[in-house]
Amino acid sequence: MVKRALRPLSFRPDIDLRPEDVAEARKYIKNYWPKVERFHPKDDESLLGLPKPYLVPSFKLKTGFDYNELYYWDSYFMIQGMLDEEHEELVTGILDDLISLYKRFKVIPNASRTYLTGRSQPPLLTSFIFDVYSAYNKTDRWLRDHMAVAEEEYQTVWLGVKKPNERQVYNGLSRYYDINYLHDLAEAESGWDMTPRFDRRALNFLPIDLNSLLYKYETDFARTARILGDKRKAAYWEDAAKVRKDVIDTLMWDKLRGMYFDYNYVKKKRGDVFSLAAFFPLWAGMVDEERAATLVKSLKRFEHKGGLSTTDALPLKQFVLGSVPTQWAYPNGWAPLHFIVVKGLERYGYHKDARRIATKWLKTNLHWFNTENMFLEKYNVVNPEKPPVKGLYPSQTGFGWTNAVFERFAQDYVDRPQ
């Protein structure tokens, strides 16, 4: 391989990246997508058949983690780097695949494997639908038909009160769940496997991110109804969103600590872990200007040289030898959480903060690409030159949502200078 001539990479947040700094990385990403594209129209042992080609998170042979299945929330973040004309067929096809899974199983599974149909992943279907609707000028009839499926998923899966979907459990709010009724598998549904947020008791918690996502569903249903001219239905969904918001604010907002926390409904108390899940309300548009300002001040708990850590620095007990590794925690940072926080900041007009954090994240990704010629599943944002802390499975390279968020941030913050 020919060695690239590179400008020395500075982690100083006041030094912006230039298009030429990220050109090779973006070329690598563009050439990587075909490696992670799959098409399996028929069931094959445990692998479920899907009607359209889709993307898998990573590609690396002989690792024991040879992905061939589509993942729910990974898919949403992977398409963020390809909402363009070139990828229209692939992006809309992935959405078709998710909807086909729902129609077949009455749940969008964690991934397209028979053994992963007992749980889902963070619900992002309405956001996916609106991204496609906006990017590709889909018709209102298309929007109506797709949102009807999302509404059924919302009611059946996320508001279910008994098996196989016993998720709505307290004051109208929902939890992560798994049909086997095991805490660790419910934690896997959160996508944060594993994290200190739930203290290994995920079934006991009402998560702030999940209920913010469901608030987003409700406001998306209201938006759809307004587009379709149904004022009565729009008002219904706006009322549902307000009810959810009021309960979330009562149970999960901690005024003294200036943050949202997951709520343990069994113990009737808020959790103790400061995490980036608290910024999902910002992304969902659920907070007023005063609370948004408070959340932005709280970013300093998570911001480091290389971006945002998933939690703040954890108590020593979290690192006891023999405990379950918590890769969704300090000092690791993850692409989807950076995307959520940055887009939340932009939504409320904190453009300078969004640019600073996005640039830090781009530089951390770029450091590893320039030195190792690869992207990682997650990064050590406290010491970005060092590897991330490992989880239950080996750290992955590739990596779908990292590549996509890098490309999206490059479009938003490198192609469009201040």
N, C-alpha and C positions, 0 to 999 in steps of 0.2 A: 504494500500500500504506500502511496506517495504521501510523505509527511506534509501537512498543511502549514503554511506560514500564517501564524496567528498573532494578533495583538494580545499582549499580556492581559489576562482577565482580572479586572479590579472588582472587588466586592463592595466598594464604596457605593452607597445607594444614590449619591448625587451624580454619578457618572452613568449616563444612559448607554444602552447598547445601540450600535449602528446596524443597518441591514446587512452589511458585509460580515459582521460578527456572527450572525446567526444563519448565514446563507448555507453553509455546509450542513449544519444540523437539520435545517428544513428540507434540504435535498435528501438527506438520509431518511427523514420521516416519510417523505413522499414515496420513496422507493421501498419503504418498509411495509406500507399498507397491503400490497398484494401478498406478502408473506403470511399475513394474519387473516386473509379472506378465506372463508369456507363456504361450501354449498353442499348440504346434505338433505335432499328432498324426501328421503325415506328413513324411517326408524332403522337403526343399526345397533343391535344389542341395547346398551343403555343410552346411546345417543339418539335424541329425538329428531325426527325429520322436520324440516322447516321449508316453507315455500320459496324463499328468496335467499340469495347469498348474504352472509353476515360477517362480522369481525369477531375474532377471539382476542383475548388480552395480550397474548405473547406467543412467540414462536422460538423454540429452542429444543432441538432433538435430544433424546436420551437423558432427560433430566428427571423423569418421573412426573413432570408437570407439563406434558405435551397437551396444550389446550386444543380442543376441537369443538367445544360447546359455546353457545352464546350466553352472556351474562346480562342480567337486567340493567343494573345501574351502571356497570361499565359501558354498556352500549350507549347510554345517554351522553356520557362524558366523551366517549370516542368520537361521536359525530360532531362535537363542538369544533373540531379542527377541519371539518370538511362540509360545511354548509354552503356549498358553492355549486355552480352549474355542472362542473366535472363529475361530482359525486352524487348528483341528485338521485340516480337510480339506486345506488347502494344505500344511501341514507333512508330513502322512503321504503326500500325493501326491508331494512332492519326493523323499522316501525311495523311493517306488515308482519314480520316474524313474531314480534312481541304480541301483537294482537291475535295472531293465529294460536299462540300458546295459551292466551287467556280463553279463547273460544273453545279450545280443546279440553283444558284442565280446570277452568274456572278459577285460575290463579296464574299470574305470570311468575314462573318458578325462579328461584335463585339462579338457575342456569338450565339449559336444555338437556338435562339428564333425567332419566326416570327416577333416580335416587335423590334428586334435588327438588322434587315437586311438592315436598311437605312444608316448604317455606318459600317466601318471596325475597325481595330485596327492597331497599328504600324506594317508595313509589314516585316515579318521575314521568309517568305516562302522559299526563296533560301537558307538561312542559315540553316533552318530546313532540307531541302533536302540534303545539303552537309554534315551535321552532320550524317544523316542516311547513306548516301553513304559511308562515311569514316569509321564509326563505324562498319558497317555490310558488308563491301566489296560488295556493290551492283554492278551490271553490268553497263557498259557504256550505254547500251540500256535503262536500268531503269532510269539512270540519264537523258538521252535525253528526255524520255517521261514525267518525272516529271518537268523538267525545261521548257518544252513547255507550261505546265499549268501556271507556275510562270511567264513566259514571257507574256502570255495572261493577267494574273492578273495585271502585271506591266502596260501594254498598256491600258487596258480597265478601270481599277480602278484608278490607281495613275497618269496616264497621260491623264485622261479624261478631256474634256474641256466644257462639258455641262451636265445637269442632265441626269441620276442620279449620275454622277461622275464628278462634276465640281471642280476638284482639281488642275489641272495644270493651273495657273492663271497669272504668271508673269515671264518673262525671262526664260521660260522652267522649272521653279521650281514649286513645288506643296505645297498644304496646307492640313491640316486636314479638314474634311467635314462631313456633315450629310445631307441626302436628304431633311430634313425639313428646311434646311438653317437657323438653329439657332446656335448662337455662342456657347452656353453652350453644345449643343449636339456635335458640331464639336470638342470641347475641350474633350468630352468623348471619341471621336475616338483616341485622342492622348494617351489615357490610363492614363494621368495625370489629373484625375478629383477629385478635382480641383487644379489649380496651378495659381500663380501670373504671370507666364510667358506671358500670352496673354492678361492680363488686361481685362478679360471678353469679348474679341473681337477676338476669335480664328480664325474666317473666314478671318480676315484681315492680318494674319501672315503667313509667310513662315517659318516653324519650322526647326531648324538646325538638330534635330534628324531625322525627316522624310526624309529630303533630303540627309542626310548621309546614311540612310537605302536604299534609291533608288540608290545612288552611289554604295553601296554594291551589290545591284541587278545587276547593269550593269557590275561590275567587276566579279561577279559570272557567268553571262552569257558569258563573255569573257573567263573565266576559263573553262567553259563547252565546248565552241567551240574549245578551244585548245586541250582538252581531246579527243574530237571527230574528231580532225584533220581538222577543218574548219578554216583556217587561215584568210580568208576574213571576216568571221563573227566575229571572235575574234577581228580583227582590228576595225570593226564597233563598237563593244561594248566598246572597249578601248577608242575610240574617243568620244563616248557618255558620258562615265564616266569623261573624261578630260574636256569636255564642262561643265558638271554639276559642277565639282570641281572648275573650274575657276569662274563661276558665284557665287557659294557659297562663295569663298574666297573674291570676290569683295564686295558682299552685307553683309556678316555675320561676317567676321573676323575683329576684332577691335584691331589694333596693340597697341594702347596706353593702353588698358585694358588687353591685352594678352589673349583674350578669343573669342570664337564664341558666337554670340547672334542671337536669332530669329529676322527675318526682317519683319517689318510692311510695306507691299508693298503699302498700301493705303496712309500712311503718308510719305512713302519713307525714313524711318529711322529705325535704329536698336532698339531693345527693351533694357530695362534697367536692367533686372533681370539676375543676374549671376546664372546659373544652371548647373547641371551635364549633361544636354542635350548637352553641349559643348564638351563632351568627346566621343560622338558617332563617330565623324570623326576619333578619335584615334583608336577606335575599328574597324572601317571600313577600316583602312589603307589608309586614305585619306590625311595625312599630311606628310611633310618632317621631317627630324630629328630635324631641328632648331625649327619648330613650335611645334613638340612633346615636346621638352624640355621646351618651354614656357608654354604649357598646364600643364605639370607636376609641374612647379613652382606655377601655379594657384591653385593646389589642396589644398594649405594651407587655402584657403577661405572656404573650405567645410569640412576639416578634423577635427574631434573632438575625444573625449575619446572613443566613441563607434562606430566610422566609419565616413561615409561621409553623410553630410546633403544634401538634394535634391537641395536646393538653399543656398546662403549665408544668413546671418542674414538680415531679411527684414526691410524696413522702417516701422515706427510706424503705418502709414496709413493702412498697410496690416492687422492690428489687430483690426480695428474699430469694435465695437460691432454691430452686426447685419449684417456684411458683410458675404459673402459666405466663409465657412471654406476651407482653402487651405491645405489639408493634404499632397499634393505633394510639400512640402516646408520645410524650416527650422522650427523646429529642427528635423523633421522626416527623417529617412533613409529607403530605400527600397531595397529589394534583387535584383531585375533585374538591377537596376542602379549600384549596387556594382559589379555585374557580368560584365556588360559592361565596367566599368572603369578598373577593375582588368585585364580583358582579353586585353583591349587596352594597358595597361601598359606592360603586358607581350609581346605583339606583337612588341613593340618598345624597348624591352630589359631592361625595368625598373623593374627587378625582385624583388629587395629589397622593392621598394615602393608597388608593388603588394602584396607581402607577408605581409607587415605591415598592409595594409588596410584590406586584407582578414582576417587576424588574429583578428583585432579589431572587425570586423563584426561577426566573429565566437563567440567571447567572449560575445558580446552583446546578441546574440541569446541564447548562453549557459547560461547566467545569468538568463534569463527568464525561460528557461527550468528547470534549477536546482531549482529555487525558486517556480515556478508556474506549472511546468510539462506541459508546452505548448509552442508552437511557435506562433508568431504574424505575422499579415499581414505586419506590418511596425513597426519601433522602434524609440524611442527618442535617437538619437545618441549623442546629447549634454549632456544629463543626462540619461545614459542608465539604471539606476535603476528606473527611472520614466516612467509612461505610455507615449505612443505617443500622439501627438495632434490629436484629432478626426477630421473626415471629414464630408461629407454630410450624410454618413451612419455610423452605429456603427462599431467600430474597430473589425476586425474579427480575430479569432484564427484559428489555423490549422497547417500551411497554405501552400498551394501547392508550390508556387515558393520560399518561405522562406525555406521550408524543402529541396527542391531540390538544391538550391544554397549552403545551409549549407553542404549538402552531397558532392557536387562538390568541395567546398573549403576544406573540410576535406580530400578528396582524394588528392587534389593538394598540400596542405600545411601542413597537419598533417601526412598523410601516407608517404609523401616524405619530410623528414626533409632537412634542408639546407646542 
